[in-house]
Amino acid sequence: MHILADTNVPEKYVFALRGDGHRVTYSRDVTELGPVATDADIVQYAEREELAVLSTDVSDFADRDASVPVLVAPQNMTGGGIRGAVARLEALPFDPAEADPIWLSGL
């Protein structure tokens, strides 16, 4: 899975996902977005580049009509918890882009 991590996502989540072979980029590291990108800018970029969005704050993306998966991971999850949740999500027989924001803590 290719993932665009919002600025507030803990590094342990990014390292854990990268360890499983996912390509994860922080929005702050994308020249076009930078550290102060708006939520709308992040969604537009993710849609154009066909990336899932990872955030720790559902309120940032709850009302966005995104055509890409929006994954929400509370700040209290472990790296292993994130890895397991994304693995379970990838095994489900549906398109996560067609769902509301997906709480990884519930998977």
C-alpha positions in Angstrom: 0.0 0.0 0.0 1.2 3.5 -0.8 0.4 5.9 2.1 0.6 9.6 2.6 1.0 10.2 6.4 -0.4 13.5 7.8 2.2 15.6 9.7 0.8 14.4 13.1 1.4 10.7 12.5 4.0 9.3 15.0 7.3 8.1 13.4 6.9 4.7 15.0 3.8 4.1 12.8 5.7 5.1 9.6 8.7 3.0 10.5 6.5 0.0 11.3 4.6 0.2 8.0 7.8 0.7 6.0 9.2 -2.4 7.7 6.3 -4.3 6.2 7.2 -3.0 2.7 4.6 -0.2 2.5 5.7 3.0 0.9 5.0 5.8 3.4 5.7 9.5 2.8 5.0 12.3 5.3 3.0 15.1 3.8 5.5 17.5 5.3 8.2 15.9 3.2 6.4 16.5 -0.1 7.6 19.8 -1.6 4.2 20.6 -3.0 2.6 20.2 0.4 5.1 21.0 3.1 4.5 21.1 6.9 1.5 23.4 6.8 -0.6 21.8 4.0 -4.3 21.9 4.5 -6.4 18.8 4.8 -7.9 19.5 1.4 -4.5 19.8 -0.1 -3.5 16.5 1.4 -6.6 14.8 0.0 -6.1 16.3 -3.4 -2.5 15.2 -3.6 -3.3 11.7 -2.3 -6.1 11.3 -4.9 -3.8 12.5 -7.8 -1.0 10.2 -6.7 -3.4 7.3 -5.7 -2.2 7.2 -2.1 -4.1 6.2 1.1 -4.1 8.9 3.7 -3.0 8.1 7.3 -3.9 10.5 10.1 -4.3 10.4 13.9 -7.2 12.9 13.8 -10.5 11.7 12.2 -11.9 15.2 12.5 -9.4 16.4 9.9 -10.8 14.0 7.3 -14.2 12.9 8.5 -16.2 15.3 6.2 -13.9 14.9 3.2 -15.3 13.1 0.2 -12.1 11.4 -0.7 -11.8 8.8 -3.4 -8.8 7.2 -1.6 -8.7 5.3 1.7 -8.5 7.4 4.8 -7.0 5.5 7.7 -7.2 6.8 11.2 -4.8 5.6 13.9 -5.2 7.0 17.4 -1.9 8.2 19.0 -2.0 5.4 21.6 -1.5 2.5 19.1 1.8 0.7 18.9 3.8 0.2 15.7 2.9 -3.5 15.8 -0.8 -2.6 16.2 -0.6 -0.4 13.1 1.1 -3.1 11.1 -1.4 -5.7 12.1 -4.4 -3.5 11.4 -3.2 -2.5 7.9 -2.5 -6.2 7.2 -6.0 -7.1 8.2 -7.4 -4.3 6.2 -5.6 -5.4 3.1 -7.0 -8.9 3.5 -10.7 -7.7 3.6 -12.8 -8.3 0.5 -13.7 -4.6 -0.2 -12.3 -1.4 -1.5 -11.3 0.8 1.5 -11.6 3.9 -0.7 -15.4 3.3 -0.8 -15.6 3.4 3.0 -15.8 6.3 5.5 -12.6 6.9 7.4 -11.4 3.6 8.7 -10.3 3.4 12.4 -7.3 1.1 12.5 -7.8 0.6 16.2 -11.0 -1.3 15.4 -9.4 -3.8 13.1 
